[in-house]
Amino acid sequence: MSTEDCVHEMGLLSDEKAKQLFMAVVRKETQKESLPRDWEICSNLRKLWEMCGGLLLTIVTMAGQVACNPDKSDEEWIEVYTALAPRPSTSRTEYQLTKILSNCYNDMPVEIKTCALYFSIFPRGQKISRKRLTRRWISEGLAIEHQGLSAEEVAETYLNHLMRRKLLRATEHSSNGKVKSYQVHGVVLEYLVYKASEENFVTIVGGWVMPPPTSKIRRISIQCSGLRCGKELEAMNLSHVRDLTMFGSLEQLPSSSFKFGVVQILDLEGCKDFKRCHTKEIYRMLLLKYLSLRGTDIKKLTKRIGDLRYLETLDIRETDVLELPKAICKLERVVNIFGGNKRTRKALKLPEELGKMGNMKALRALSGIDIGGEETTADFHHLTDLRKLTIYNINYNMIFQHSVVFSSSIEYLGGFSLRALVIHDDSAEFLKSLGGLSSPPMFLNALELSGKLIELPKWIAAMDALTKLTLSLTALRADNLELLSKICSLFSLTLSLNAAKQDEETAAIIEDNKACSDGVIPFPVGGFENLKLLRFIAPYVPQLSFPDGAVPTLERLELRFSNFEGLVGIRGLKNLQQVYIKVQDEASETTELIVKEMATAAREDRQGPRIIFD
């Protein structure tokens, strides 16, 4: 690949629109509503957006560079312009798509340039999970603790810098407002692949045409499958590979070509054709730090998982692995264990030795687990660094003798590092007991309680750090909303119900909740001082009422349902910008009529919030 391969023909903006876009990006990324007048009229800045030739990508990239260098002098910007100004004999498009990207790349700190090259590992058009990316950076040592910031915080600053540079864009946000996934513009990715090849950062097989590697292969991204791919891999010396990422099928992976002892990052997320022989090969990768088998066909982990003493992240979500062997307790460096299936609520059983031996004290995230089965643990007191605990299943009858221990664990960890707690309890028997906690986990940022929960713990109103709250729709009651409105820090509130969980008892609870407030669920006037996002995800959503003064800061309302009874007072939500409506499965005639009326009202009311129908 050469830089000429990065040339594309695109529509051009006028000088005035180029200026508006340029200044809007600078204003946004410097977080200033208005810029000094000398910025607006500065001839050197004007030269910067004019030399972009009206091409949107180069304008925003150049603006991102200006925003990231607020202290640069006029003389320095003159030097930038002189170096980048197109020559009369040079194609303006070629100039725009090479020199400006190259200048932006070279202007970044070395450590961020390395992290930018990491995006070349992923195929064109792929949505890249923020957490997947940062965990890999940390495992490879690309993001480390620095000046009082944790490795995770350093990784976040790198991502924020790349966002300000406009080298990547957010494609999905989680309900707490944080970016969930990113995507790299195709032209930018081409440039990063070119640089990655030039610097021997990664070797890509399939997806891109790259020259054969001239030195040792340290990282490899396999983006193809089939016989041709297998032959190409067989011809390579892969004995020095320390970072292996595959997309597609494992069928053509030539295991005989690997000296598995040096691999530290193995990411097979979503790969098909995973066989028992692959598991055996993984157990020989004794230096592994990051192992993702998410979405593969793996069925079981054996005791040999205990040989991977350097392992920091184990991701076996959405697989058939539903039990961890006792040997997992040997992994004293492990930081993250992710298992189970969020959609189906299949949960991962932990060995009871985890609670007895007191090992694995480095754990910070334990997700998708089962509590209450035979030979499992309910004691997590020793995991004082644990920040996230996600329980997908509680067998209350079996855990009853351990419920005091589990409740005590939640109380104890809440006083240390625990910041996110998710509990799915179909019977809600354990959830009901939470109201009796003597020391509730008051420092949580995120809390999810799912089950046939009707009455909320009274202490929830005093959770001053809570920004993200998810509850079962059975808790949608006027008195509960009054309680929740007192949580000053709350950013997002979700009330949901899995269609498979809506039985006669659940339906009766929802009807009783409606009857308590004359058939309508009213939101209280006042309170919810920082609530920006309100979501309802359920087969059936009752009528909702928003009197004047209710949820004053709400910006987005999401409704996903099969049957819906309507909204009252939506025009009184002064800050509401967007309403997202998705009708799931077959809707009733009443629901279809309500949705049509909302669509008509949205077309007629140009001043109201934007309503999106999916």
C-alpha positions as CSV (number, residue, x, y, z in Angstrom):
1,M,0.0,0.0,0.0
2,S,1.2,3.5,-0.7
3,T,-0.1,6.9,0.3
4,E,-1.6,7.3,-3.2
5,D,-4.0,4.5,-2.4
6,C,-5.6,6.9,0.1
7,V,-7.0,9.2,-2.6
8,H,-10.8,9.4,-2.9
9,E,-13.1,11.8,-4.6
10,M,-15.6,13.5,-2.3
11,G,-18.0,16.5,-2.4
12,L,-16.4,19.9,-1.6
13,L,-17.7,22.6,0.8
14,S,-17.7,26.3,0.0
15,D,-15.2,28.5,1.8
16,E,-17.9,29.9,4.1
17,K,-19.2,26.5,5.0
18,A,-15.6,25.3,5.4
19,K,-15.0,28.1,7.9
20,Q,-18.2,27.4,9.8
21,L,-17.4,23.7,10.1
22,F,-13.8,24.4,11.1
23,M,-14.7,26.9,13.8
24,A,-17.5,24.7,15.1
25,V,-15.2,21.8,15.6
26,V,-12.6,23.9,17.3
27,R,-15.3,25.5,19.5
28,K,-16.6,22.1,20.5
29,E,-13.3,20.4,21.1
30,T,-11.9,23.3,23.1
31,Q,-15.2,23.3,25.1
32,K,-15.7,27.0,24.5
33,E,-19.1,28.4,23.5
34,S,-17.4,31.4,21.8
35,L,-13.8,31.9,20.6
36,P,-11.8,35.1,20.9
37,R,-12.5,37.4,18.0
38,D,-8.9,37.3,16.9
39,W,-9.3,33.6,16.3
40,E,-12.3,34.2,14.0
41,I,-10.4,36.8,11.9
42,C,-6.9,35.3,12.2
43,S,-5.5,35.1,8.7
44,N,-3.2,32.1,9.6
45,L,-6.2,30.0,10.8
46,R,-8.1,31.1,7.7
47,K,-5.3,29.7,5.6
48,L,-5.6,26.4,7.4
49,W,-9.2,25.8,6.5
50,E,-8.8,27.3,3.0
51,M,-5.9,24.9,2.1
52,C,-8.2,21.9,3.0
53,G,-9.9,22.6,-0.4
54,G,-13.4,22.2,1.0
55,L,-13.0,18.5,1.8
56,L,-14.9,17.7,5.0
57,L,-12.5,15.0,6.4
58,T,-9.4,17.2,6.1
59,I,-11.3,20.3,7.5
60,V,-12.3,18.4,10.7
61,T,-8.9,16.8,11.0
62,M,-7.1,20.1,10.7
63,A,-9.6,21.7,13.2
64,G,-8.9,18.8,15.6
65,Q,-5.2,19.5,15.4
66,V,-5.9,23.2,16.2
67,A,-8.1,22.3,19.1
68,C,-5.4,20.0,20.5
69,N,-2.8,22.8,20.3
70,P,-4.5,25.8,21.9
71,D,-1.1,27.3,22.9
72,K,0.5,27.3,19.5
73,S,1.7,30.7,18.4
74,D,0.9,32.5,15.1
75,E,4.5,31.8,13.9
76,E,4.0,28.0,14.6
77,W,0.8,27.9,12.6
78,I,2.6,29.7,9.7
79,E,5.2,26.9,9.8
80,V,2.4,24.3,9.7
81,Y,0.7,26.1,6.7
82,T,4.0,26.5,4.9
83,A,4.8,22.8,5.3
84,L,1.3,21.7,4.2
85,A,0.3,24.3,1.5
86,P,-0.3,22.5,-1.8
87,R,2.1,23.1,-4.6
88,P,0.7,24.2,-8.0
89,S,1.7,21.0,-9.6
90,T,0.3,18.8,-6.9
91,S,-3.2,17.3,-7.0
92,R,-5.2,19.0,-4.3
93,T,-7.1,15.8,-3.4
94,E,-3.9,13.9,-3.1
95,Y,-2.5,16.6,-0.8
96,Q,-5.6,16.7,1.3
97,L,-5.7,13.0,1.9
98,T,-2.0,12.4,2.7
99,K,-0.1,15.4,4.0
100,I,-2.8,16.6,6.4
101,L,-3.4,13.2,7.9
102,S,0.3,12.6,8.1
103,N,0.8,16.0,9.8
104,C,-2.0,15.2,12.3
105,Y,-0.5,11.8,13.0
106,N,3.0,13.1,13.5
107,D,1.8,15.9,15.7
108,M,0.5,13.5,18.3
109,P,2.5,12.2,21.4
110,V,4.4,9.0,20.7
111,E,2.2,6.9,23.0
112,I,-1.0,8.0,21.4
113,K,0.4,7.4,17.9
114,T,1.0,3.8,18.9
115,C,-2.5,3.5,20.2
116,A,-3.8,5.0,17.0
117,L,-2.0,2.3,15.0
118,Y,-3.8,-0.3,17.0
119,F,-7.0,0.5,15.1
120,S,-5.4,-1.0,12.0
121,I,-5.9,-4.5,13.6
122,F,-9.7,-4.3,13.1
123,P,-11.4,-4.7,9.7
124,R,-12.8,-1.9,7.7
125,G,-16.2,-0.8,9.0
126,Q,-15.9,-2.7,12.3
127,K,-17.5,-1.2,15.4
128,I,-14.7,-1.4,18.0
129,S,-15.7,-1.8,21.7
130,R,-14.2,0.8,24.0
131,K,-13.7,-1.8,26.8
132,R,-12.2,-4.4,24.4
133,L,-9.7,-1.9,23.1
134,T,-8.6,-0.4,26.5
135,R,-8.2,-3.8,28.1
136,R,-6.0,-4.9,25.2
137,W,-4.0,-1.7,25.4
138,I,-3.4,-2.3,29.2
139,S,-2.5,-5.9,28.7
140,E,0.1,-4.9,26.1
141,G,1.5,-2.1,28.2
142,L,0.4,0.6,25.9
143,A,-1.6,2.3,28.7
144,I,0.0,2.3,32.1
145,E,-0.4,4.1,35.4
146,H,0.9,7.7,35.1
147,Q,0.9,10.7,37.4
148,G,-1.8,9.4,39.7
149,L,-4.0,8.1,36.9
150,S,-4.9,4.4,36.7
151,A,-4.1,2.5,33.5
152,E,-7.8,2.6,32.7
153,E,-8.0,6.4,33.1
154,V,-4.8,6.8,31.0
155,A,-6.4,4.7,28.2
156,E,-9.6,6.9,28.4
157,T,-7.5,10.0,28.0
158,Y,-5.8,8.5,24.9
159,L,-9.3,7.7,23.4
160,N,-10.5,11.2,24.2
161,H,-7.5,12.7,22.5
162,L,-8.1,10.6,19.3
163,M,-11.7,11.7,19.4
164,R,-10.7,15.4,19.6
165,R,-8.4,14.8,16.7
166,K,-11.4,13.5,14.7
167,L,-9.4,10.3,13.9
168,L,-12.3,8.2,15.2
169,R,-16.0,8.7,16.0
170,A,-18.4,7.3,18.5
171,T,-20.9,5.0,17.0
172,E,-22.8,3.9,20.2
173,H,-23.2,5.2,23.7
174,S,-24.2,3.3,26.8
175,S,-27.0,4.5,29.1
176,N,-24.6,6.4,31.4
177,G,-23.5,8.6,28.5
178,K,-20.1,7.0,27.9
179,V,-19.0,5.9,24.5
180,K,-19.6,2.2,24.0
181,S,-18.0,1.7,20.6
182,Y,-16.0,3.5,18.0
183,Q,-15.4,3.4,14.3
184,V,-12.6,4.8,12.2
185,H,-13.3,6.7,9.0
186,G,-12.3,4.5,6.0
187,V,-9.8,7.0,4.7
188,V,-8.2,7.4,8.1
189,L,-8.0,3.6,8.5
190,E,-6.3,3.3,5.2
191,Y,-3.7,5.8,6.3
192,L,-3.2,4.0,9.7
193,V,-2.8,0.6,7.9
194,Y,-0.2,2.2,5.6
195,K,1.7,3.5,8.7
196,A,1.3,0.2,10.6
197,S,2.8,-1.6,7.6
198,E,5.6,1.0,7.3
199,E,6.5,0.7,10.9
200,N,6.0,-3.1,11.1
201,F,3.4,-2.5,13.8
202,V,1.1,-5.2,12.6
203,T,0.8,-7.7,9.7
204,I,-2.6,-8.0,8.2
205,V,-3.7,-11.1,6.3
206,G,-6.8,-10.5,4.2
207,G,-8.7,-7.2,3.9
208,W,-5.8,-5.1,2.7
209,V,-3.0,-5.5,0.2
210,M,0.2,-5.2,2.2
211,P,3.8,-5.9,1.2
212,P,5.4,-9.0,2.8
213,P,6.8,-8.3,6.2
214,T,10.6,-7.6,6.1
215,S,11.3,-8.3,9.8
216,K,9.9,-10.3,12.7
217,I,6.0,-10.4,12.9
218,R,5.0,-9.2,16.4
219,R,1.3,-8.6,15.8
220,I,-0.9,-10.3,13.3
221,S,-4.5,-9.7,12.3
222,I,-6.1,-12.5,10.3
223,Q,-9.1,-11.0,8.4
224,C,-9.8,-13.9,6.0
225,S,-10.4,-17.6,5.8
226,G,-10.2,-20.3,3.3
227,L,-7.4,-22.2,1.5
228,R,-5.7,-19.2,0.1
229,C,-5.5,-17.6,3.6
230,G,-4.1,-20.8,5.0
231,K,-1.3,-21.0,2.4
232,E,-0.4,-17.4,3.0
233,L,-0.1,-18.0,6.8
234,E,1.9,-21.2,6.2
235,A,4.5,-19.2,4.3
236,M,5.1,-16.8,7.2
237,N,7.4,-17.2,10.2
238,L,5.0,-16.6,13.1
239,S,7.2,-17.8,15.9
240,H,7.6,-14.2,17.3
241,V,3.9,-13.3,17.3
242,R,2.8,-11.9,20.7
243,D,-0.6,-10.4,19.6
244,L,-2.9,-12.6,17.6
245,T,-6.4,-11.4,16.5
246,M,-8.7,-13.4,14.2
247,F,-11.9,-12.6,12.5
248,G,-14.1,-15.3,10.8
249,S,-13.1,-19.0,10.9
250,L,-10.3,-20.8,12.8
251,E,-10.4,-23.6,10.3
252,Q,-7.3,-22.3,8.3
253,L,-5.3,-21.3,11.4
254,P,-2.0,-23.2,11.0
255,S,-1.2,-24.1,14.6
256,S,2.0,-25.8,13.6
257,S,3.4,-22.4,12.6
258,F,3.2,-20.9,16.1
259,K,5.6,-21.1,19.0
260,F,2.9,-20.5,21.5
261,G,5.0,-19.5,24.4
262,V,5.4,-15.9,23.4
263,V,1.7,-15.0,22.6
264,Q,0.4,-12.5,25.2
265,I,-2.8,-11.3,23.5
266,L,-5.2,-13.8,21.9
267,D,-8.5,-12.3,20.7
268,L,-10.7,-14.8,18.9
269,E,-14.0,-13.0,19.6
270,G,-16.8,-14.2,17.3
271,C,-14.6,-16.8,15.5
272,K,-16.3,-20.0,14.3
273,D,-15.0,-23.6,14.0
274,F,-13.4,-23.6,17.5
275,K,-12.4,-27.1,18.3
276,R,-11.0,-29.0,21.3
277,C,-7.5,-28.9,19.8
278,H,-7.6,-25.1,19.9
279,T,-8.2,-25.3,23.7
280,K,-5.1,-27.5,24.1
281,E,-3.0,-25.1,22.1
282,I,-4.2,-22.1,24.2
283,Y,-3.1,-23.9,27.4
284,R,0.5,-23.9,26.0
285,M,0.5,-20.1,25.7
286,L,2.0,-19.6,29.2
287,L,2.6,-15.9,28.8
288,L,-1.0,-15.0,27.9
289,K,-2.4,-11.9,29.5
290,Y,-5.5,-11.3,27.5
291,L,-7.7,-14.2,26.3
292,S,-11.1,-13.6,24.6
293,L,-13.1,-16.5,23.4
294,R,-16.3,-14.6,23.4
295,G,-18.9,-15.9,21.0
296,T,-16.9,-18.9,20.0
297,D,-17.9,-22.6,20.1
298,I,-15.8,-23.5,23.1
299,K,-17.7,-25.9,25.5
300,K,-15.5,-26.3,28.5
301,L,-12.4,-25.0,30.4
302,T,-10.3,-27.7,32.0
303,K,-8.0,-27.5,35.0
304,R,-5.1,-26.5,32.7
305,I,-6.5,-23.0,32.6
306,G,-4.6,-22.7,35.9
307,D,-1.3,-22.9,34.0
308,L,-1.9,-19.4,32.6
309,R,-0.4,-17.6,35.6
310,Y,0.0,-14.2,33.9
311,L,-3.6,-14.0,32.7
312,E,-5.3,-10.7,33.4
313,T,-8.5,-10.9,31.3
314,L,-10.6,-13.9,30.6
315,D,-13.7,-13.3,28.4
316,I,-15.9,-16.4,27.8
317,R,-19.2,-14.6,27.3
318,E,-21.8,-16.0,24.9
319,T,-20.2,-19.4,24.9
320,D,-21.3,-22.8,26.3
321,V,-18.8,-22.6,29.2
322,L,-21.1,-22.4,32.3
323,E,-18.7,-23.5,35.0
324,L,-15.1,-22.6,36.0
325,P,-12.8,-25.3,37.2
326,K,-11.2,-25.1,40.7
327,A,-7.8,-24.4,39.0
328,I,-9.1,-20.8,38.1
329,C,-8.2,-19.9,41.7
330,K,-4.5,-20.2,40.8
331,L,-4.8,-17.1,38.6
332,E,-3.6,-14.6,41.1
333,R,-3.1,-11.8,38.5
334,V,-6.5,-12.1,36.9
335,V,-8.3,-8.7,36.8
336,N,-11.4,-9.4,34.7
337,I,-13.6,-12.5,34.4
338,F,-16.5,-12.2,32.0
339,G,-18.9,-15.1,31.5
340,G,-22.6,-16.0,31.0
341,N,-25.0,-14.6,28.4
342,K,-26.6,-11.2,29.0
343,R,-29.5,-11.9,26.6
344,T,-30.4,-15.5,27.7
345,R,-29.2,-15.0,31.4
346,K,-27.2,-18.2,31.2
347,A,-24.8,-17.8,34.2
348,L,-21.3,-18.9,35.1
349,K,-20.8,-21.1,38.1
350,L,-17.8,-20.3,40.3
351,P,-16.0,-23.0,42.4
352,E,-16.6,-22.7,46.1
353,E,-12.8,-22.7,46.5
354,L,-12.8,-19.1,45.3
355,G,-14.4,-18.0,48.6
356,K,-12.4,-20.5,50.8
357,M,-8.9,-19.9,49.5
358,G,-9.1,-16.1,49.5
359,N,-7.1,-15.9,46.2
360,M,-7.6,-13.8,43.1
361,K,-7.4,-10.6,45.1
362,A,-6.6,-8.6,42.0
363,L,-10.1,-9.1,40.5
364,R,-11.8,-5.9,39.5
365,A,-14.6,-7.2,37.3
366,L,-16.6,-10.4,37.9
367,S,-19.5,-10.6,35.5
368,G,-22.3,-13.0,34.5
369,I,-22.1,-15.4,37.4
370,D,-24.5,-17.8,39.2
371,I,-25.1,-17.6,43.0
372,G,-26.7,-20.3,45.0
373,G,-26.0,-23.5,43.1
374,E,-24.4,-26.5,44.7
375,E,-20.6,-26.2,45.3
376,T,-20.5,-22.5,44.4
377,T,-19.4,-19.6,46.5
378,A,-21.4,-16.6,47.9
379,D,-18.4,-15.2,49.8
380,F,-16.6,-12.3,48.1
381,H,-15.3,-10.5,51.2
382,H,-11.6,-10.9,50.1
383,L,-12.1,-9.3,46.7
384,T,-11.6,-5.8,48.0
385,D,-10.4,-4.4,44.6
386,L,-13.7,-5.5,42.9
387,R,-15.3,-2.7,41.0
388,K,-18.0,-4.5,39.1
389,L,-20.1,-7.5,40.2
390,T,-22.8,-8.9,37.9
391,I,-25.1,-11.7,39.0
392,Y,-27.2,-13.3,36.3
393,N,-28.9,-15.9,38.4
394,I,-29.7,-16.4,42.1
395,N,-31.2,-19.7,43.3
396,Y,-32.7,-18.3,46.5
397,N,-33.8,-21.6,47.9
398,M,-30.3,-23.1,47.7
399,I,-28.6,-19.9,48.8
400,F,-30.8,-19.2,51.8
401,Q,-28.2,-20.6,54.2
402,H,-25.6,-18.4,52.4
403,S,-27.8,-15.3,51.9
404,V,-26.4,-13.6,55.0
405,V,-22.8,-14.2,53.7
406,F,-23.7,-12.8,50.3
407,S,-25.5,-9.7,51.7
408,S,-22.5,-9.2,54.0
409,S,-20.2,-9.3,51.0
410,I,-22.2,-6.6,49.2
411,E,-22.1,-4.4,52.3
412,Y,-18.4,-5.0,52.9
413,L,-17.3,-4.4,49.2
414,G,-19.5,-1.3,49.0
415,G,-17.1,0.3,51.5
416,F,-14.1,-0.4,49.3
417,S,-14.0,-0.3,45.5
418,L,-17.4,-1.6,44.3
419,R,-18.9,0.8,41.8
420,A,-21.2,-1.3,39.7
421,L,-23.7,-3.9,40.9
422,V,-26.1,-6.0,38.8
423,I,-28.4,-8.6,40.3
424,H,-30.9,-10.6,38.3
425,D,-33.2,-12.5,40.8
426,D,-36.4,-13.9,39.1
427,S,-38.1,-14.6,42.4
428,A,-37.0,-11.2,43.9
429,E,-36.7,-12.9,47.3
430,F,-33.1,-11.8,47.6
431,L,-33.8,-8.4,46.2
432,K,-36.4,-7.9,48.9
433,S,-33.8,-8.6,51.6
434,L,-31.6,-5.7,50.3
435,G,-33.9,-3.2,52.1
436,G,-32.5,-4.5,55.4
437,L,-28.8,-3.9,54.7
438,S,-27.3,-2.0,57.6
439,S,-24.5,-0.5,55.4
440,P,-25.9,-0.2,51.8
441,P,-23.4,0.2,49.0
442,M,-23.7,4.0,48.9
443,F,-20.8,4.7,46.5
444,L,-22.2,2.8,43.5
445,N,-22.2,4.6,40.1
446,A,-24.3,1.9,38.4
447,L,-27.0,-0.3,39.9
448,E,-29.3,-2.8,38.2
449,L,-32.0,-4.8,40.0
450,S,-34.0,-7.2,37.9
451,G,-36.8,-9.5,39.1
452,K,-40.4,-9.2,40.3
453,L,-39.3,-6.2,42.5
454,I,-42.2,-4.0,43.7
455,E,-40.9,-2.1,46.7
456,L,-37.5,-0.4,46.4
457,P,-35.0,-0.2,49.3
458,K,-35.5,3.2,51.0
459,W,-31.7,3.8,51.1
460,I,-31.6,4.1,47.3
461,A,-32.7,7.8,47.5
462,A,-29.5,8.6,49.4
463,M,-27.1,7.2,46.7
464,D,-25.4,10.5,45.8
465,A,-22.9,8.9,43.4
466,L,-25.4,6.9,41.4
467,T,-25.6,7.9,37.7
468,K,-27.1,4.8,36.0
469,L,-30.0,2.9,37.4
470,T,-31.9,-0.1,35.8
471,L,-35.0,-1.6,37.4
472,S,-37.6,-4.2,36.5
473,L,-40.8,-2.7,35.0
474,T,-42.6,-4.1,38.1
475,A,-41.0,-1.3,40.1
476,L,-42.8,1.3,37.9
477,R,-45.0,2.9,40.6
478,A,-45.8,6.5,41.6
479,D,-44.3,6.1,45.1
480,N,-41.1,4.5,43.7
481,L,-40.7,7.4,41.1
482,E,-41.1,9.9,44.0
483,L,-38.3,8.0,45.8
484,L,-36.0,7.9,42.7
485,S,-36.5,11.6,42.0
486,K,-34.4,12.4,45.1
487,I,-31.3,10.8,43.5
488,C,-29.6,14.1,42.5
489,S,-26.8,12.5,40.5
490,L,-29.0,10.2,38.4
491,F,-28.2,10.5,34.6
492,S,-30.1,7.6,33.2
493,L,-33.1,5.5,34.3
494,T,-34.1,2.3,32.6
495,L,-37.2,0.3,33.4
496,S,-37.2,-3.0,31.5
497,L,-38.8,-6.5,31.3
498,N,-37.7,-9.4,29.2
499,A,-40.6,-10.7,27.1
500,A,-39.9,-14.3,28.3
501,K,-40.3,-13.1,31.9
502,Q,-43.8,-11.6,31.5
503,D,-46.0,-14.2,33.1
504,E,-49.5,-13.8,34.7
505,E,-47.9,-12.7,38.1
506,T,-45.9,-10.0,36.4
507,A,-48.8,-8.7,34.5
508,A,-50.9,-8.6,37.7
509,I,-48.2,-6.6,39.4
510,I,-48.1,-4.0,36.6
511,E,-51.9,-3.7,36.7
512,D,-51.9,-3.2,40.4
513,N,-49.2,-0.5,40.1
514,K,-51.5,1.3,37.6
515,A,-54.5,1.0,39.8
516,C,-52.7,2.8,42.6
517,S,-52.5,5.9,40.5
518,D,-55.9,5.8,38.6
519,G,-54.6,3.8,35.6
520,V,-51.7,6.2,34.8
521,I,-48.1,6.2,36.0
522,P,-47.3,9.9,36.9
523,F,-43.8,11.3,37.2
524,P,-43.4,13.6,40.1
525,V,-43.1,17.4,39.8
526,G,-39.6,18.4,40.8
527,G,-36.6,16.1,41.4
528,F,-34.6,14.2,38.8
529,E,-32.3,17.2,38.7
530,N,-29.8,15.6,36.3
531,L,-31.8,12.9,34.5
532,K,-31.0,13.1,30.8
533,L,-32.0,9.7,29.5
534,L,-35.2,7.8,30.3
535,R,-35.8,4.3,28.8
536,F,-38.7,1.8,28.8
537,I,-38.0,-1.6,27.3
538,A,-40.8,-4.1,27.8
539,P,-43.5,-6.0,25.9
540,Y,-46.1,-3.7,27.5
541,V,-45.7,-0.1,28.7
542,P,-48.5,1.5,30.6
543,Q,-49.7,5.1,30.1
544,L,-47.1,7.6,31.3
545,S,-47.9,11.1,32.5
546,F,-45.5,14.1,32.7
547,P,-47.0,17.1,34.4
548,D,-45.4,20.5,34.1
549,G,-42.2,20.6,36.0
550,A,-41.5,16.8,35.8
551,V,-38.0,15.6,34.8
552,P,-36.9,19.1,33.8
553,T,-33.5,18.1,32.4
554,L,-34.7,15.1,30.3
555,E,-33.1,15.1,26.8
556,R,-33.9,11.7,25.4
557,L,-36.9,9.3,25.9
558,E,-36.7,5.8,24.5
559,L,-39.7,3.5,24.2
560,R,-39.4,-0.1,23.0
561,F,-42.6,-2.1,23.3
562,S,-45.2,-4.4,21.7
563,N,-48.2,-2.8,23.4
564,F,-48.3,0.8,24.7
565,E,-51.0,2.9,26.3
566,G,-49.6,6.4,25.4
567,L,-47.9,9.5,26.7
568,V,-49.5,12.5,28.4
569,G,-47.7,15.9,28.8
570,I,-44.7,15.3,26.5
571,R,-44.8,18.9,25.3
572,G,-44.1,20.1,28.8
573,L,-40.7,18.5,28.8
574,K,-38.9,21.7,27.9
575,N,-35.4,20.2,27.3
576,L,-36.5,17.0,25.5
577,Q,-34.7,16.8,22.2
578,Q,-35.4,13.3,21.0
579,V,-38.0,10.5,21.4
580,Y,-37.0,7.1,20.1
581,I,-39.9,4.6,19.5
582,K,-39.4,1.0,18.5
583,V,-42.5,-1.3,18.1
584,Q,-41.4,-4.9,18.8
585,D,-43.2,-7.9,17.4
586,E,-46.9,-7.6,16.6
587,A,-48.5,-4.6,18.1
588,S,-52.2,-4.3,19.0
589,E,-54.6,-2.1,17.1
590,T,-54.7,0.3,20.0
591,T,-50.9,0.6,20.0
592,E,-50.7,1.1,16.3
593,L,-53.3,3.9,16.5
594,I,-51.3,5.6,19.3
595,V,-48.1,5.4,17.4
596,K,-49.8,6.8,14.3
597,E,-51.2,9.7,16.3
598,M,-47.7,10.4,17.7
599,A,-46.2,10.4,14.2
600,T,-48.9,12.8,13.0
601,A,-48.4,15.2,15.9
602,A,-44.6,15.1,15.4
603,R,-45.0,16.2,11.7
604,E,-47.2,19.0,12.7
605,D,-45.2,20.3,15.6
606,R,-41.9,21.6,14.2
607,Q,-41.0,23.1,17.5
608,G,-41.3,19.9,19.5
609,P,-38.7,17.1,20.1
610,R,-37.5,15.0,17.2
611,I,-39.4,11.7,17.1
612,I,-37.7,8.7,15.6
613,F,-39.8,5.7,14.7
614,D,-37.9,2.4,14.2
